[in-house]
Amino acid sequence: MKKMLMLLIVLSLMPKIGALASDHDDGEMDRKGRSLNITDVYVFREDNQTGRTQDAGNLILIMNTNPRSLPSQQYFFSSQARYSFNLSRVLGADVAKRPTGSNDVSLTFTFSEPDAQSRQAMTLLFNDGSKVSVDKTNNGVPIFTTPIAASKAGNLTVNELTVNGNPVTVFAGLREDSFFFDVEQFFKVRAKAVETYVANGGKNPQFIGFLPGSQAKDFTHNYNVNPIVVRVPIALLQKNTNETVFDVWTTIALPK
């Protein structure tokens, strides 16, 4: 995958301890290992990437998990967790209003234990408030993640589903981390701002800025992430055609 920066909204939900905001890599805790760690969320209309007008009716949803996945090493999704894309419908006239946080539509994925080929069978639960659809197969064939050996060989498993009469495409498996971050320069920027803020009596911090792309050092270079990628028709997400915008956030939930 190409390196890219996009607007992201990330929310990591863990039982009994409330909602925890997540950055690209907020480390591990006793109840939150790498497979439960959301890194980034990307949401965009497909034609904005392909340039093809026929793709304007599709929305691409990407949830990256498992930060700092080492090259050539297999990582898995949790078989106990529920990985969800949550969407609020927004009327075109209301785009400037505060997000409601209403979970109007959700796409939730669960995963089996890995098989002998390091594949995990997936289940998609689609819920738009009026109709719930559960999809475990593609025309009778189980839907699977792509193990790293198959990915390196270029044999990606792209699952084509039909959800409430609409085509939905799903991929899940390790890919190159698409986030670019010069962590060394970040700490220099922060240190200079704090130093000058203190020196100036608690005001007027100075910012030295970040390096141009040709000089910046990408901390995520050679790291992978474990994404879930979904191509979904916008019409499937709408209740009516006046809902032209979606507020999107993701959650990973464990049973209590």
MIZA-939503 format. One record per residue (C-alpha): residue in three letters; residue number from 1; x, y, z. Coordinates in steps of 0.2 Angstrom, whole numbers, plus 2048, in hexadecimal, padded with zeros to 3 digits. Each point is the difference from the previous one (the first is absolute). Layout:
// residues N
residuo  num  u  v  w
ALA  NUM  X  Y  Z;
...
This chain:
// residues 256
residuo  num  u  v  w
MET  1  800  800  800;
LYS  2  806  812  7FD;
LYS  3  803  80B  80E;
MET  4  7F2  80C  803;
LEU  5  7F9  80C  80D;
MET  6  7ED  802  801;
LEU  7  7F3  806  80D;
LEU  8  7FE  7F4  80E;
ILE  9  7F5  7FD  80E;
VAL  10  805  7F2  80C;
LEU  11  7F7  7F9  80F;
SER  12  806  7F1  809;
LEU  13  7F3  7F8  80C;
MET  14  804  7F4  80E;
PRO  15  7F3  7F8  80C;
LYS  16  7FF  807  812;
ILE  17  80D  80D  7FD;
GLY  18  7F6  80C  7F5;
ALA  19  806  807  7EF;
LEU  20  812  803  7FD;
ALA  21  806  80C  7F3;
SER  22  80D  7F8  7F5;
ASP  23  80F  808  7F6;
HIS  24  80A  7F7  7F3;
ASP  25  808  7F5  80D;
ASP  26  7FC  802  812;
GLY  27  809  7F1  806;
GLU  28  7F9  7F0  808;
MET  29  7F8  7FD  811;
ASP  30  7FA  7F0  809;
ARG  31  7EF  800  7F8;
LYS  32  805  807  7EF;
GLY  33  80E  7F7  7F6;
ARG  34  805  805  7EE;
SER  35  7F1  7F7  7F8;
LEU  36  7F4  80C  80A;
ASN  37  80A  810  7FC;
ILE  38  7F8  80B  7F3;
THR  39  80E  80A  7F7;
ASP  40  7F7  80A  7F2;
VAL  41  7EF  802  7F8;
TYR  42  7FF  805  7EE;
VAL  43  7EF  805  7F7;
PHE  44  7FF  806  7EE;
ARG  45  7F5  7FF  7F1;
GLU  46  808  7F4  7F4;
ASP  47  800  80B  7F1;
ASN  48  80B  80C  80A;
GLN  49  80E  7F3  7FF;
THR  50  7FC  7F8  7EF;
GLY  51  7FB  810  7F6;
ARG  52  7F2  7F5  7F8;
THR  53  7EE  808  800;
GLN  54  7F8  7EF  801;
ASP  55  808  7FD  812;
ALA  56  7F8  810  807;
GLY  57  7F2  7F5  808;
ASN  58  80C  7F6  80B;
LEU  59  807  804  811;
ILE  60  810  7F9  806;
LEU  61  802  7FC  812;
ILE  62  811  7FB  807;
MET  63  804  7FB  812;
ASN  64  812  7FD  804;
THR  65  805  7F5  80F;
ASN  66  80F  7F8  807;
PRO  67  80D  80E  7FF;
ARG  68  813  7FC  7FE;
SER  69  7FD  7EF  7F8;
LEU  70  811  7FA  7FB;
PRO  71  803  7FB  7EE;
SER  72  7FE  7EE  7FB;
GLN  73  7F7  7FC  810;
GLN  74  7EE  7FA  801;
TYR  75  7F4  809  80B;
PHE  76  7EE  7FD  804;
PHE  77  7F0  808  804;
SER  78  7F9  7FC  811;
SER  79  7F3  7F1  7FF;
GLN  80  7F7  807  810;
ALA  81  7FE  812  7FA;
ARG  82  7F3  80A  7F5;
TYR  83  808  80C  7F4;
SER  84  7F3  80D  7FB;
PHE  85  7FE  80F  7F4;
ASN  86  7F3  80B  807;
LEU  87  7F8  80E  7F5;
SER  88  7F4  80E  803;
ARG  89  7F6  806  7F2;
VAL  90  801  813  7FD;
LEU  91  7F4  80A  7F5;
GLY  92  808  80B  7F4;
ALA  93  7F8  80F  808;
ASP  94  808  7FB  811;
VAL  95  812  7FD  7FB;
ALA  96  806  80F  80B;
LYS  97  7F7  7FA  80F;
ARG  98  808  7F7  80F;
PRO  99  801  7ED  7FD;
THR  100  7F2  7F7  809;
GLY  101  809  7F0  804;
SER  102  7F1  7F6  7FA;
ASN  103  804  7EF  7FB;
ASP  104  7F4  7FF  7F0;
VAL  105  80A  7F3  7F7;
SER  106  80D  7F4  806;
LEU  107  80B  7F3  7F7;
THR  108  807  7F3  80D;
PHE  109  80D  7F3  7FC;
THR  110  804  7F1  80B;
PHE  111  80E  7F3  7FC;
SER  112  803  7EE  804;
GLU  113  810  7F8  807;
PRO  114  80D  7FE  7F2;
ASP  115  800  7F0  7F6;
ALA  116  80F  7F6  7FA;
GLN  117  803  80C  7F2;
SER  118  800  80F  80C;
ARG  119  7EF  806  7F9;
GLN  120  7F2  806  80B;
ALA  121  7EE  7FE  7FB;
MET  122  7F6  811  801;
THR  123  7EE  804  803;
LEU  124  7F8  811  7FC;
LEU  125  7F2  806  80A;
PHE  126  7F7  80F  7F7;
ASN  127  7F3  80A  80A;
ASP  128  7F7  810  7FA;
GLY  129  7F4  800  80E;
SER  130  7F2  7F9  7F6;
LYS  131  808  7F0  7F8;
VAL  132  80E  7F5  806;
SER  133  80A  7F6  7F4;
VAL  134  80D  7F3  805;
ASP  135  80C  7FA  7F2;
LYS  136  80C  7F2  803;
THR  137  802  7FA  7EE;
ASN  138  803  806  7EE;
ASN  139  7F3  7F6  7F6;
GLY  140  802  7F2  80C;
VAL  141  813  801  802;
PRO  142  806  806  811;
ILE  143  808  811  800;
PHE  144  812  801  806;
THR  145  80E  80B  805;
THR  146  810  800  7F5;
PRO  147  80F  7F8  809;
ILE  148  811  808  7FE;
ALA  149  807  7F2  7F5;
ALA  150  7F2  802  7F4;
SER  151  802  813  800;
LYS  152  812  7FF  7FC;
ALA  153  7FC  7F5  7F2;
GLY  154  7F3  80D  7F9;
ASN  155  7F2  7F4  804;
LEU  156  7F4  80B  809;
THR  157  7EF  7FA  806;
VAL  158  7F3  80D  7FB;
ASN  159  7EF  7FB  806;
GLU  160  7F1  806  7F6;
LEU  161  7F0  800  80A;
THR  162  7EE  804  7FD;
VAL  163  7F9  80A  80E;
ASN  164  7ED  804  7FF;
GLY  165  802  7FF  7ED;
ASN  166  80F  80B  7FF;
PRO  167  812  7FB  7FC;
VAL  168  80D  802  80E;
THR  169  812  7FC  7FE;
VAL  170  80B  7FB  80F;
PHE  171  812  7FD  802;
ALA  172  809  7FC  811;
GLY  173  813  7FC  802;
LEU  174  811  808  803;
ARG  175  805  80F  7F5;
GLU  176  80E  80D  801;
ASP  177  7FC  80E  80D;
SER  178  7F9  80E  7F6;
PHE  179  803  80D  80D;
PHE  180  80F  80C  7FE;
PHE  181  808  807  811;
ASP  182  811  808  803;
VAL  183  800  7FC  813;
GLU  184  812  807  802;
GLN  185  7FB  811  7F9;
PHE  186  7F0  7FF  80A;
PHE  187  809  7FF  811;
LYS  188  80C  80E  7FA;
VAL  189  7F0  80B  7FC;
ARG  190  7F8  7FC  811;
ALA  191  810  803  80A;
LYS  192  803  811  7F8;
ALA  193  7EE  806  803;
VAL  194  801  7FB  812;
GLU  195  811  808  802;
THR  196  7FB  811  7F9;
TYR  197  7EF  7FF  809;
VAL  198  809  7FF  811;
ALA  199  80D  80C  7FB;
ASN  200  7F3  80D  7FB;
GLY  201  7F6  7FF  810;
GLY  202  7F3  7F4  7FB;
LYS  203  7FC  808  7EF;
ASN  204  805  801  7EE;
PRO  205  808  7EF  7FC;
GLN  206  80A  7FF  7F1;
PHE  207  7FE  7F2  7F3;
ILE  208  80F  7FB  7F5;
GLY  209  7F5  7F6  7F4;
PHE  210  801  7EF  7F7;
LEU  211  80C  7FB  7F3;
PRO  212  7FB  7FF  7ED;
GLY  213  7FB  7EF  7FA;
SER  214  811  7FD  7F8;
GLN  215  809  802  810;
ALA  216  7F4  7F9  80D;
LYS  217  803  7EF  807;
ASP  218  7F1  7F4  800;
PHE  219  7FF  7F7  811;
THR  220  7F3  7F4  7F9;
HIS  221  80B  7FB  7F1;
ASN  222  801  7ED  7FF;
TYR  223  7F2  7FD  80C;
ASN  224  7F0  7F8  7FC;
VAL  225  7EE  802  807;
ASN  226  7F1  7F4  800;
PRO  227  7F2  809  7F7;
ILE  228  7EE  7FD  7FC;
VAL  229  7FB  808  7EF;
VAL  230  7EE  801  7FA;
ARG  231  7F9  807  7F0;
VAL  232  7EE  804  803;
PRO  233  7F3  809  7F5;
ILE  234  7FB  810  807;
ALA  235  7EE  7FC  7FC;
LEU  236  800  7F1  80C;
LEU  237  805  80C  80E;
GLN  238  7F3  80D  7FD;
LYS  239  7EE  801  806;
ASN  240  7FC  80D  7F3;
THR  241  80A  809  7F3;
ASN  242  802  810  80A;
GLU  243  80C  7F8  80B;
THR  244  810  804  7F7;
VAL  245  80D  800  80E;
PHE  246  804  7F3  80D;
ASP  247  809  802  811;
VAL  248  80B  7F0  802;
TRP  249  808  7F9  80F;
THR  250  807  7EE  804;
THR  251  7FF  7F6  810;
ILE  252  807  7EF  806;
ALA  253  7F6  7F8  80D;
LEU  254  803  7F1  80B;
PRO  255  7F2  7F6  809;
LYS  256  7FF  805  813;
